[in-house]
Amino acid sequence: MAEIPLQPYAYFEGQIVPSGEAKISIATHALQYGTGAFGGIRGYLDVSEESINIFRLPDHTRRLMNSSRMLRAKLKVDADSLGTVIQDLVAQNNPRSNIYIRPFIYKAGIDLTPRLNGIRDDIAIYIIAFGDYFSMDTPLRVLVSSWVRLSDNIIPSRGKITGGYINSSLAKDQAEEAGFDDAIMLNTAGKVAEGSGANLFIVRNGTLITSPITGDILEGITRRSVFMFARDSGIPVEEREIDRSELYVADEAFFCGTGAQVASIGNVDGRPVGDGARGEITKTIQDIFFACVRGQDSKYDHLLTKVPVRPS
Ligand SMILES: Cc1ncc(COP(=O)(O)O)c(C=O)c1O
């Protein structure tokens, strides 16, 4: 697979530098032990093409700071100043397309012991141009993975902890190699957790249902936004445990996340979800989401941080 080109500038060791100059030692603790945590943030080109609309930036920087607390990281930035750095970096790159912003904190020191305390931490950010991660036209075919979602007492799912993503990678490979688009993982209690990189909603009898945040899932920011969009559209939402067999009898299902956006699921384990086509409630949520992020619905402007960009 071709490597994804980075935008020209990155943030590294406290300053904005050409991306090619952002290099770390092969002995870095985070590289050896997965002792990092990351964020994934999307910026959308506004319909006016005059700004990049960063979706829920303060929520993302706050969550990254929470992940960094789990890693006992000591950083020179806080959530607000990180938000400012991200806006500066977007402005400097002046992208003319939708982007994905990847801030990450990492144990930057060199130490052979797999510990968290007492190792130098740092933060870096890169940006790529990014389109759709999943098809927005064709509902996804997904597999319930035999890989179990890691649990809070193993590696906390509510932190986006670098090493924990091996769990997602195992499930994703299994699904793709069996001809599916993605995996749904069950947690150690056997309840539905989430996809390899997205939260999950099902629809039963007109109600949106999603797993609770104590169910070994990432506390997704898109997930929280779906609650808001559903409430504003009069669609009831329930946060409760979901059984695997409910996936087989659901009327609709979709993934949501920064990468996934809102992606309809048409088939689980070879069984059609509803009639296999994108459902009405999924479409409603998808339409509101895209109108919001493109800056077409001023009601949701408070969810966007607009960074002005110039014509190239
Ligand atoms: C495992 C996992 N679950 C859920 C999500 C969705 O979270 P968010 O909506 O905050 O991007 C992600 C990231 O996108 C993820 O990696």
PDBQT file of the ligand as one rigid body, heavy atoms in Angstrom, charges set to zero:
ROOT
HETATM    1  C1  LIG A 401     -11.485   2.246  18.787  1.00  0.00    +0.000 C 
HETATM    2  C2  LIG A 401     -12.205   3.494  18.425  1.00  0.00    +0.000 A 
HETATM    3  N1  LIG A 401     -13.484   3.624  18.783  1.00  0.00    +0.000 NA
HETATM    4  C3  LIG A 401     -14.190   4.732  18.478  1.00  0.00    +0.000 A 
HETATM    5  C4  LIG A 401     -13.628   5.767  17.766  1.00  0.00    +0.000 A 
HETATM    6  C5  LIG A 401     -14.441   6.983  17.465  1.00  0.00    +0.000 C 
HETATM    7  O1  LIG A 401     -14.085   8.056  18.280  1.00  0.00    +0.000 OA
HETATM    8  P1  LIG A 401     -14.205   9.558  17.789  1.00  0.00    +0.000 P 
HETATM    9  O2  LIG A 401     -15.621   9.762  17.379  1.00  0.00    +0.000 OA
HETATM   10  O3  LIG A 401     -13.854  10.356  18.965  1.00  0.00    +0.000 OA
HETATM   11  O4  LIG A 401     -13.273   9.722  16.668  1.00  0.00    +0.000 OA
HETATM   12  C6  LIG A 401     -12.284   5.677  17.382  1.00  0.00    +0.000 A 
HETATM   13  C7  LIG A 401     -11.566   6.754  16.684  1.00  0.00    +0.000 C 
HETATM   14  O5  LIG A 401     -11.937   7.365  15.774  1.00  0.00    +0.000 OA
HETATM   15  C8  LIG A 401     -11.552   4.510  17.721  1.00  0.00    +0.000 A 
HETATM   16  O6  LIG A 401     -10.269   4.386  17.362  1.00  0.00    +0.000 OA
ENDROOT
TORSDOF 0
